Amino acid sequence: MNTLEAIMTRHSYRGKYKSISVSREDLIKIMAAGLAAPSGCNKQTTSLIAVDDPAVLEKLHKVIRPAAGETAPAMICVLARRIIAYRDKCFAVQDYSAAIQNMLLAAVELGYESCWYEGHVTDTDRIGDQMAQILGVPEEYELICYLPIGVAEEEVRGPKKKEFAERAWFNGFPEELK
Amino acid sequence: MNTLEAIMTRHSYRGKYKSISVSREDLIKIMAAGLAAPSGCNKQTTSLIAVDDPAVLEKLHKVIRPAAGETAPAMICVLARRIIAYRDKCFAVQDYSAAIQNMLLAAVELGYESCWYEGHVTDTDRIGDQMAQILGVPEEYELICYLPIGVAEEEVRGPKKKEFAERAWFNGFPEELK
C-alpha cells in the first residue's frame, strides 16, 4: 500500500476487533512511526506506552467509560509534556496530533484499524488521569489519547465529508463562498 | 514507497527548491490527503488554499519575514476555524495538525519536500493575518500555517532525535526514568 492509499483508506474504526494479537514487532513499527513525526522546535514532547498485557488492558478498560475499543488486543497510550518551544509558545498539541496521525496510518499499512480517542479521556471526568495512574506515569506527562490497535471484525466505513471544492481552493479564497 | 517508508523518510526541509513546477494534479492529491485526515466529531475545521500563481506567491513572500521556503514553486496555506465540537471542546489544532501531517507525507510520496511553518506566521507579528488578507480569506478562518511544496535542491536531513527507549515503552512507565 502506498502512502496516498493508506491516507485515503484510513477511517476511525469504532467496531469490534478480532482476537488476533498484535506482534511486538508491529507495535514497535507503529510507535516508531509516531516518534518520527515532526515536533515544534524538535522538542519531542510526545511519548508513548503500548499496552499488550491482558491484565493491564483489563485494568485500563475498567476506567474507560463508556467502553471504547475494549475488544482490541493492544492499545497505544499517548503522553504529552507541555514543554515550551520558545518564549510562551508550546506546540505539544500539534506534536502529539502529528504523531497520532502517523501511527493511525502505520496501523492501516500493517493491516490494523484504530481510532483517535482523545475527548473521551481528557474530558471533565479525567479518565486519562486514572489511566496514567494505572500505568505509573509521572505527573509531568499527561495521558491525552489512546489508540486501540487490532484487526477489524466489522466493515470499516468513513463518515460523510464535505466536497473538495468546499474546503480547498487555488490562489485565493473563492468569492462565491464569502 | 509504502507508508512506513514515507513516514521515516520525511523531514522538515528548509533548503532551496529546484525551479520545477508542481502540477495541479499533484497539488490536488496533496490537498485531498489533508482533507482525508480525521477531525474531532467530524467538524472538518481545516480548509486549504494552494498557491501556484507566481504573482500571488510573490505577494505572500513579501510579508513572510524572515524569508522561508521562498524558492518553492508552490505553497499550501492552512486555514483553521475554531468550531466547537461539543460543549466547550474545540479540536481545531488537532484537526489541522493531522491534516498537515497527511500533506507532508503525501508530498514526500510524490517526490516533493516541505516544512511545517506555523510559529513563523502565528507569532506576535501576525504574518498569517497579512497572508490571509492577500488571499481574501474571511475573518472566521485563521491562516495558521503554510507548507512550501517543491523538489529539493539540497540534501534532506533530519534533526537528531532521542532514542526509541527514551520515548516509548510497554505496559507501564519505566521505573528507571521516574
Interface residues (C-beta under 8 A of the other chain):
Chain A: M1 N2 T3 L4 A6 I7 M8 R10 H11 S12 R24 L27 I28 K29 M31 A32 A33 G34 L35 A36 A37 P38 G40 C41 N42 Q44 T46 S47 L48 I49 A50 V51 D52 D53 V56 A85 Y86 K89 F91 V93 Q94 S97 A98 I100 Q101 N102 L104 L105 A106 V108 E109 W116 E118 G119 D123 L135 G136 V137 P138 Y141 P159 K161 K162 F164 R167 A168 W169 F170 N171 G172 F173 E175 K178
Chain B: M1 N2 T3 L4 A6 I7 M8 R10 H11 S12 R24 L27 I28 K29 M31 A32 A33 G34 L35 A36 A37 P38 G40 C41 N42 Q44 T46 S47 L48 I49 A50 V51 D52 D53 V56 A85 Y86 K89 F91 V93 Q94 S97 A98 I100 Q101 N102 L104 L105 A106 V108 E109 W116 E118 G119 D123 L135 G136 V137 P138 Y141 P159 K161 K162 F164 R167 A168 W169 F170 N171 G172 F173 E175 K178
